[in-house]
């Protein structure tokens, strides 16, 4: 039986998840083990031995963003979340932009995580004594080899995601339990036994070398927190909208604790040079410093599980965001087709996996995995900051009447999201300017400022092209009101 087109409120997509399932999806999307194993080394290369400081500092605006998501979700639960909220409260063009940049950012993230997964598997093969296949020497730092292995995993997790959120959530819950047990065990042991003395200066943001390093470090850290909002992308499949809000906030606070634990542990065990120099192999090096084989391989197994889970968790909310956009006719009808067997946007899920595979292949123009990671993280960080900022501003506009009615609620609903949005917009703007002024020619390289700036600008520009097509060719009704289809939420808090 062919997939059926989506009309309004399909019962197959409702009321199947609880808080813990939402936490599993959001935590897998955030991928703490991957962020710690790879992101900490990348960030340390920018801010030095101040990882705890930068993680704490980045948490503040992200917490304001999470509050905006939570409040908006309570009055208007919608799989499109920011796309619908920004379109209704600010402007449909900006709303479409939020939806679009989240799509392209996630596809880029999936491409990079595909290579990370392949790298972890090749590292495990090396630990097991397998260093070559035929005449090919296995290299976990090679983008080509890691991408080829990772694509196999991407195909498998995409097919699993087609079968439904419940199946995916159960798989991810099991992976998360293993990851966190290993992460807590090794990081706790590293904090106790690490040879480098603990220093309060690690928590001092004023000791970061420069304003540019601070801005880039913050953007990299925001990228590490990115993914908590996946809980809001499946909010039409939870029993209560508040469950999605609780799942998102629980995930965010949990990530803060894990990032601080990992930051302190890494700096107790590894020197600054070791932190910055091992890139995608940082967690394996950390494990080797703390234990002998086979125990030293456990962090690497946890990294592989984390990358696999984040691949699947990246596919799931993106397919549902595009599902929401398709039912508004801002994207083509294929994205809104629901599988009668699984009750999921199966065609869209498969297409997201295919798009990520294509981008992963295109990324082979950057031969070193560490360079590809740096370029991807910087590009995604800028567009994610833009998306978060617009969503926070939408919340501030939507609830601005609370400033007159209850100043305490007004501070939480309007002032804090506005400050968070300004911080992220200023951060992205400053970093973009620093990229522009740091080079005098274009080169496809992770240390070329024009390349680092061109990538997010291309993501944003493509969004305006797609929005124009949706408005003038598809004649989507979304561009008249900014309201999403099936916006059957309670009475909204609006002002004239």
C-alpha positions in Angstrom: 0.0 0.0 0.0 1.5 3.4 -0.9 2.1 6.1 1.7 -0.9 8.3 2.2 -0.7 12.1 2.1 -1.0 14.0 5.3 -4.2 16.0 5.9 -4.9 17.1 9.5 -4.0 15.6 12.8 -3.2 12.0 11.9 -3.9 9.8 14.9 -0.8 7.6 14.0 1.5 10.5 15.0 0.0 11.3 18.3 0.2 10.4 22.0 2.8 7.7 21.9 5.7 9.2 23.9 6.4 10.2 27.5 9.0 12.4 29.2 11.7 9.7 29.3 11.3 8.9 25.6 11.6 12.6 24.8 14.7 12.8 26.9 16.2 9.8 25.0 15.6 11.5 21.7 16.9 14.9 22.8 19.9 13.5 24.7 20.9 11.4 21.7 20.5 14.4 19.4 22.7 16.5 21.7 25.2 13.6 21.8 27.1 14.4 25.0 29.7 11.7 24.5 30.5 12.9 21.0 30.6 16.5 22.1 33.0 15.6 25.0 35.1 13.2 22.9 35.5 15.6 20.0 34.1 19.0 20.8 36.2 19.5 23.9 39.4 19.0 22.0 38.3 21.4 19.2 37.2 24.0 21.8 40.4 23.7 23.8 42.3 24.5 20.6 40.6 27.9 20.8 40.2 28.8 24.5 43.0 26.7 26.0 42.5 25.3 29.5 39.2 27.2 30.1 36.7 24.6 29.0 34.6 24.7 32.2 34.3 28.5 31.9 33.2 28.5 28.3 30.7 25.7 28.9 29.2 27.5 31.8 29.1 30.8 29.9 27.5 29.3 26.8 24.8 27.6 29.0 23.3 30.9 30.1 22.0 32.1 26.7 21.0 28.5 25.8 19.0 28.3 29.0 17.1 31.5 28.0 16.4 29.9 24.6 15.2 26.7 26.3 12.8 28.7 28.4 11.4 30.4 25.2 10.9 27.0 23.6 9.2 25.6 26.7 6.8 28.5 27.0 6.0 28.6 23.3 5.5 24.8 23.2 2.9 25.1 26.0 0.6 27.4 24.0 1.3 26.0 20.5 2.7 22.5 20.3 3.7 21.9 16.7 6.2 19.6 15.0 7.6 22.7 13.2 8.2 24.5 16.5 10.5 27.5 15.6 9.3 27.6 12.0 5.7 28.1 13.2 6.4 30.2 16.2 8.7 32.7 14.4 6.4 32.8 11.4 3.4 33.7 13.5 5.0 36.1 15.9 7.7 37.8 13.8 7.4 37.3 10.0 6.7 34.2 7.8 10.0 34.8 5.8 11.9 34.6 9.1 9.9 31.6 10.2 10.7 29.8 7.0 14.3 30.7 7.5 14.4 29.1 11.0 12.9 25.9 9.6 15.3 25.9 6.6 18.5 26.6 8.5 17.6 23.9 11.0 17.2 21.5 8.1 20.5 22.3 6.3 22.4 22.5 9.6 21.2 19.1 10.6 22.1 17.6 7.2 25.6 19.1 7.6 25.7 17.7 11.1 24.7 14.2 9.9 27.4 14.3 7.3 30.0 15.2 9.9 28.7 12.7 12.4 28.8 10.0 9.7 32.5 10.5 9.4 32.9 10.6 13.2 31.1 7.3 13.4 33.3 5.8 10.8 36.4 7.1 12.6 35.4 5.5 15.9 34.8 2.2 14.2 38.2 2.3 12.4 39.8 3.2 15.7 38.2 0.2 17.3 39.4 -1.9 14.5 42.9 -0.7 15.2 42.6 -1.4 18.9 41.6 -5.0 17.9 44.8 -5.3 15.8 43.1 -4.8 12.4 45.3 -2.1 10.7 44.7 -2.9 7.0 42.2 -4.5 4.7 43.8 -6.1 1.7 46.3 -3.5 0.5 44.5 -0.6 2.2 46.0 0.8 5.4 43.1 1.8 7.7 43.3 5.5 8.8 40.8 6.8 11.3 41.9 10.4 10.3 41.0 9.9 6.7 37.8 11.6 5.6 37.4 9.2 2.7 37.7 6.0 4.8 35.6 7.3 7.7 32.9 8.5 5.5 32.6 5.2 3.6 32.3 3.2 6.8 29.9 5.8 8.4 27.5 5.8 5.4 26.8 2.2 6.1 25.8 3.0 9.6 23.8 6.0 8.5 21.7 3.8 6.1 21.0 1.4 9.0 19.9 4.0 11.5 17.8 5.8 8.9 15.9 2.5 8.2 15.4 2.1 12.0 14.1 5.6 12.3 11.4 4.8 9.6 9.8 2.3 12.0 8.8 4.9 14.5 9.8 7.1 17.4 9.1 4.4 20.0 11.5 1.9 18.5 14.2 4.6 18.1 13.7 5.8 21.6 14.1 2.4 23.1 17.3 1.8 21.1 18.7 5.2 22.1 17.8 4.6 25.7 19.9 1.5 25.8 22.8 3.3 24.0 22.6 6.2 26.4 22.7 4.1 29.5 25.9 2.5 28.3 27.4 5.8 27.2 26.7 7.6 30.5 28.0 4.7 32.7 31.3 4.7 30.7 31.5 8.5 30.6 30.8 8.9 34.3 33.1 6.1 35.3 36.1 7.3 33.2 35.6 11.0 33.9 35.2 10.4 37.6 38.3 8.3 37.7 40.2 10.9 35.7 39.2 13.7 38.1 40.5 11.7 41.0 43.8 10.4 39.5 44.7 12.9 36.8 48.3 14.2 37.1 47.5 17.9 36.3 46.5 20.0 39.3 43.0 21.4 39.5 42.8 25.2 39.1 40.0 27.7 39.6 41.4 29.6 36.6 39.7 26.9 34.5 36.4 28.6 35.4 37.5 32.1 34.7 36.2 33.4 31.4 38.3 36.6 31.7 41.4 34.5 31.4 40.5 33.4 27.8 43.2 34.7 25.5 41.2 37.1 23.3 37.7 38.4 22.4 37.9 36.4 19.2 38.8 33.2 21.1 35.9 33.9 23.5 33.4 34.3 20.7 34.5 31.3 18.8 34.7 29.2 22.0 31.1 30.3 22.9 29.9 29.4 19.4 31.5 26.0 19.6 30.0 25.4 23.0 26.5 26.5 21.8 27.0 23.8 19.1 27.7 21.3 21.8 24.3 22.1 23.5 22.5 22.1 20.2 20.0 19.3 20.0 18.0 19.7 23.2 15.2 21.1 21.1 14.7 17.7 19.4 12.2 17.0 22.2 10.0 19.8 20.9 10.2 18.5 17.3 8.3 15.3 18.4 5.8 17.2 20.6 2.9 16.1 18.4 3.8 12.5 19.4 3.9 13.0 23.2 1.0 12.4 25.5 1.1 16.0 26.8 2.9 19.1 25.4 4.4 19.7 28.9 6.2 16.4 28.5 8.2 17.8 25.6 9.1 20.9 27.6 10.2 18.8 30.6 12.3 16.5 28.3 14.0 19.5 26.7 14.9 21.2 30.0 16.0 17.9 31.7 18.3 17.2 28.7 19.8 20.6 28.8 20.6 20.6 32.5 22.0 17.0 32.2 24.3 18.2 29.3 25.7 21.0 31.5 26.6 18.5 34.2 28.2 16.1 31.8 30.1 18.9 29.9 31.5 20.3 33.2 32.5 16.8 34.4 34.2 16.0 31.1 35.9 19.4 30.9 37.5 19.0 34.3 38.4 15.4 33.8 40.1 16.1 30.4 42.1 18.9 31.9 43.1 16.9 34.9 44.4 14.0 32.6 45.6 15.7 29.5 47.8 18.7 28.9 46.6 21.6 26.7 48.7 20.4 23.8 47.3 16.9 24.1 43.8 18.2 24.4 44.0 20.3 21.2 46.1 17.9 19.2 44.0 14.7 19.0 40.8 15.9 17.4 38.4 13.0 16.6 40.7 10.6 18.5 40.6 12.6 21.7 38.4 10.3 23.7 40.4 7.2 22.7 43.6 9.0 23.8 41.9 9.9 27.1 40.9 6.3 27.7 44.4 5.0 26.9 45.9 7.4 29.5 43.6 6.0 32.2 43.4 2.3 31.6 44.9 -0.7 29.8 43.2 -2.6 27.1 40.5 -3.9 26.8 39.1 -1.4 29.3 40.7 1.6 27.5 38.5 0.8 24.5 35.2 1.4 26.4 35.2 5.2 25.9 35.7 4.6 22.2 32.8 2.2 22.1 30.7 4.8 23.9 31.8 7.4 21.3 30.7 5.0 18.5 27.3 4.4 20.2 26.9 8.2 20.8 27.6 9.0 17.2 25.2 6.2 16.0 22.4 7.5 18.3 22.9 11.1 17.2 22.7 10.1 13.6 19.3 8.6 14.2 18.2 11.4 16.5 19.3 13.9 13.8 17.2 12.2 11.2 14.0 12.0 13.3 13.3 15.7 14.3 14.5 16.9 10.9 12.0 14.7 9.0 9.3 15.9 11.4 10.2 19.6 10.9 10.0 19.1 7.1 6.7 17.2 7.7 5.3 20.3 9.3 6.6 22.6 6.5 5.2 20.3 3.8 1.7 20.3 5.3 1.8 24.1 4.9 2.9 23.7 1.3 6.2 25.5 1.9 8.0 22.2 0.9 6.9 19.6 -1.6 4.2 17.0 -0.7 6.6 14.1 -0.5 7.7 15.3 3.0 4.2 15.0 4.4 3.5 11.4 3.3 2.8 9.2 6.3 3.5 5.5 6.2 0.3 3.5 6.9 2.3 0.8 8.5 4.5 2.8 10.9 2.6 6.1 11.2 5.8 8.0 10.5 6.9 10.4 7.7 8.8 7.5 6.1 9.6 9.0 2.7 10.9 12.2 4.3 13.1 10.2 6.7 14.6 8.3 3.9 15.2 11.5 1.9 17.0 13.1 4.8 19.3 10.1 5.1 20.0 10.3 1.3 20.7 14.1 1.5 23.1 13.6 4.4 24.9 10.8 2.5 25.3 13.2 -0.5 26.7 16.0 1.6 29.1 13.5 3.3 30.4 12.5 -0.1 30.8 16.2 -1.1 32.7 16.8 2.1 35.5 14.6 0.8 37.0 17.7 -0.8 38.4 18.3 2.8 40.8 15.4 3.2 41.5 15.6 6.9 38.7 14.6 9.3 39.8 17.2 11.9 39.6 20.0 9.3 36.2 18.9 8.2 34.9 18.8 11.8 36.2 22.4 12.4 34.6 23.7 9.3 31.3 22.0 9.9 31.1 23.0 13.5 31.8 26.7 12.8 29.2 26.8 10.0 26.5 25.0 11.9 27.2 27.0 15.1 26.5 30.3 13.3 23.2 29.2 11.7 22.1 27.5 14.9 22.7 30.8 16.9 20.6 32.6 14.3 17.8 30.1 14.6 17.9 30.1 18.4 17.9 33.9 18.5 14.9 34.3 16.2 12.9 31.8 18.3 13.7 33.6 21.5 12.6 36.9 19.9 9.4 35.3 18.8 8.7 34.3 22.4 9.5 37.8 23.6 7.0 39.3 21.1 4.3 36.6 21.8 4.3 37.2 25.6 5.2 40.9 25.8 1.8 41.6 27.5 3.2 39.8 30.6 5.5 42.8 31.2 2.4 44.8 32.2 0.5 42.0 33.9 3.2 40.3 36.0 6.7 41.6 36.0 8.2 38.4 37.3 6.7 36.4 34.5 7.6 39.2 32.1 11.2 38.9 33.0 11.3 35.2 32.4 9.1 35.3 29.3 10.4 38.5 27.6 13.6 39.9 29.1 15.6 36.7 29.4 14.8 35.5 25.9 15.6 38.9 24.5 19.0 39.1 26.2 19.8 35.5 25.0 18.8 36.4 21.5 21.0 39.6 21.5 23.9 37.6 22.9 23.7 35.0 20.2 23.2 37.5 17.4 26.1 39.6 18.6 28.2 36.5 18.9 27.5 35.3 15.4 28.0 38.8 13.9 31.3 39.3 15.7 32.6 35.9 14.7 31.5 36.4 11.1 33.3 39.7 11.0 36.5 38.1 12.4 36.3 35.4 9.8 36.0 38.1 7.0 38.9 40.1 8.3 41.2 37.1 8.9 41.8 36.2 5.2 42.5 38.0 1.9 41.5 35.1 -0.4 39.1 32.1 -0.6 40.4 28.6 -0.1 38.5 25.4 0.9 40.3 25.0 4.2 39.2 24.9 7.8 41.7 27.8 8.7 40.5 30.1 5.9 38.1 32.7 7.2 36.3 33.4 3.9 35.5 29.7 3.6 34.3 29.5 7.2 32.1 32.6 6.5 30.8 31.5 3.1 29.4 28.2 4.3 26.8 29.6 6.7 26.0 32.5 4.4 25.3 29.9 1.6 23.0 28.1 4.0 21.1 31.2 4.8 21.0 32.5 1.2 19.6 29.1 0.0 16.8 29.6 2.5 15.6 32.9 0.9 15.6 31.2 -2.5 13.5 28.3 -1.1 11.2 30.7 0.6 10.6 32.7 -2.6 9.8 29.4 -4.4 7.3 28.4 -1.6 5.6 31.8 -1.7 5.4 32.6 -5.4 5.4 29.2 -7.0 3.7 26.9 -4.5 1.6 29.9 -3.2 1.8 28.5 0.3 -0.9 30.0 2.7 1.8 30.1 5.4 3.2 33.3 3.9 -0.1 35.1 4.5 -0.4 34.4 8.3 2.7 32.6 9.5 0.4 30.1 11.2 1.1 26.4 10.7 -1.5 23.8 9.6 -3.2 22.1 12.5 -2.4 25.0 14.9 -5.1 23.8 17.3 -3.4 25.1 20.4 -5.0 26.8 23.3 -5.8 30.5 23.2 -2.5 32.3 22.5 -1.1 35.1 24.6 -1.0 37.9 22.1 -1.3 41.7 22.1 -2.7 44.1 19.6 
